Each structure stands twice: as C-alpha cells, then as structure tokens.
Amino acid sequence: MTTVTRIIGIDPGLRRTGWGVIDSLGNSVRFVASGSVTSDGDMDLASRLVQIHDGLDAVLHQYQPDEAAIEQTFVNKDAGATLKLGQARGVALLAPARRGLPVAEYAPNAVKKAIVGAGHAEKGQIRVMVKVLMPKATFESDDAADALAIALTHAHHRGSVVGRLAKLAAG
C-alpha cells in the first residue's frame, strides 16, 4: 500500500523565497499550494532573514509537508550577492530541518533538466512545463513556479538512486 507524500519545494532568495507544495503518490502528483515569502529590503540583513524564516515556518505549519527539497545556490559574478543568497538559503534549509523534515538539495540545472528536458531552460519554459505537468497549479511569480519545479523534481527522484544521494548530500 502506497501513501501520499507531501513535498514542499523551496526556491531561496533574499527578496523573495518561493515555495510550492505538492502531494505525490507513486507517479502521480497533485498541486496543493504555492506562493512566496518576501523580506523588506529597507531592513537590515538579520531582520530580513528572520522574515524569511518566520514566513517559511508559517507555510510549513499550515501545509505540514513530509519532505522538503531546496535548490542549491549557484555562484554568480557578484560575490556579495552570492553570499546573501547563501544566507537566505541557509534559513530555507533550517526551517524544514527544525521541524524534523528530510531535506534534499538539487542543482538548478538538474531541476531544469527534470522539468523541461534541458539544463539551460529559461524561466518561461519552466512556468509552461509546471502548468503542463500540473494543470491545476497556480503561481503568481517565477519564484513560486521554480519552487513547484523543485518539488516535482524531488517527487520524480525521491525513490531513485539520485534522490537517495541528494538526501545523503544534504545530511
């Protein structure tokens, strides 16, 4: 007998952290909810990180996922921006881990390849494919669409060797 696994995907960001919740049963997935947590750009960094944590914690409390999946940080040319993104990502890892959830991590290119079929897909392609894979899904931002893509990637890989390795890498 198979049980439904509720998965939250998180796309970390300092301004907006996207989240998407799906239910996975075997090869089928069902959209539950999506959105984003925002932080106030006029506040100091520590306060913004608290806003992200508290927002994610409220989402986790409301939807009670069984597992979490988070996009890994990519390094860009601006070291300061990469560091701030890494701090937001740390908070995004912390929130589900504090609730005892297993947390898997996926590289951005792995998510794009799983959803679109190409590791260098554009944001618009991800939005379209998330809608194709889950026609009832609603999302108001690229961040929420990306978070749903991360959750879908995890649903696809969680039982595979890749999924188990992602869990081990996170732990």
N, C-alpha and C positions, 0 to 999 in steps of 0.2 A: 504494500500500500504506500502510495506516494503522498507526501504532504506539501502544501503550499509553502513556499519560502518567500518572505517579504524582503526585498532588497532596496536599499537606498543607494543611489549614485550621487556622488558629490564632486562638483567641479569647483575647486577652490579659487578664490580671488579676494583681493583686499577690498575692492569696491563692492563687488557682487560675488557671492558664493552661490552657485546654482545647486539645486537639489532635485532629485526625481525619485519617486517611489513606484516600484512595480511589484506585482506578485508573479512568481514563477512556479509552474507546475509541469515537470517534465520539459517538453519542448515548447510549451505554450506560455505566453506572458500576457499579463493584463495591467494596463495603466491604472495607477491609484491616484497619484497627485504629483505636482511639480511646482516649483517656484524658485525664488532666490532670497537670500538673506543679504541685506545691504548694510554697509557701515557709513557713518558720517565722515566725509572727507575733511571736515573742519576740526575734527577731534584728533587728539594725539594717538599714536600708533597703538599703545597699550589699550586705550579705551575702545578703539576700533576692533581689536582682536577680541575683547570681551563681548562686543556687539555680535560678532560672528559666532562666537561660542554659544552665547545665550540664544541666538536665533536658531542655530542648528540643534541645540538641546531641546528647544520647544518643538521643532519638527520631529525629532526622534521620539519625544514623549507622545506626541499626537498620533504618529503612524506606527510606532512600535515595530521597526524592522528587525529581521533576524540576522541580517548580514549587511555589511557596508562595502562599497567599492569607491575608490578615490583615484582621480587622475594624478599621475606623477608630474612633478614640476619639470619643465624644460628650461634650459639655460638660454637666456637671450643676451643681446649685446649690452644691455643696461644692467650692470651688476647690482645696483641699488634696488631696481625693480624686481630682479630675481630674488634678492634676499627678502624683500617684503612679501612677495608671493610665497616664498618658502615658509615664512612665519604664519601666514594665513593657512597654508597647507598643514602646518603643524597643529593648528587649532582644529582644522577639519578632521585630522586623524585622531586627535584627542577626544573630541565629543563622542563619537560612537565607541571608542575604546573604553572610555569611562563607564559606559553602560554595559560593558562586557561583550560587545559585538565583535565577531571576527571581521577584520578589515583587510581587503585585498587592494592592491595597487596596480594600475595599468598605465603604460606609456601612452601618450597622446596618439602616436602613430598606430599602436595596437588597437585602440578604440576606433579610430577612423577605418582601419582595415577590416575590423569585425563588422562595422555598421555599413560602410559604403563599399568596401572591397578594395580600397586603395588607401595606402598610408599617408597620402598627402592631400586628402579631400578638403574641400572648402567648408566653411560653416554652413552655408546654404544647403550643401549636399547632405550634411548631417541632419539638418532640420527635416528635409524631404524624406530621408530614409527612416528617421524615427517615426514620422507620420505614416509611412508605408507599413512599417513593422507593427505599429500600434495606432490604428486609425482613430481611436477614441482619445488619444493623447492630446492634451492641451498644454501649451507652454507659451509664456509671454516674452521670453528672451532666449538668446543663444546660450546663455549660461544654463538655463533650465533644460533646453534641448540637449546640450552636451552632457548634463548630469544624467538624463534619461539614457543617452547613448552609453554612458559608463555603466549604468545599472544593467542595460541589455547585454553589454559585453560580458559582465560578470555572470549573468544568468546563463549565457552561452558557454562560458569557460569554467564555471564553478565545479563541475563534475569531472572535468578533463585534467590531464596532467598539467596543462598550462595554468588552470585555475588553482590547483593544489600548490604549484610552485609560486604563484602570485601570493597566496596566503602565507607560505613559508617566508617569502621575501619580506612581507610586512611584519612578520612576527619575529 
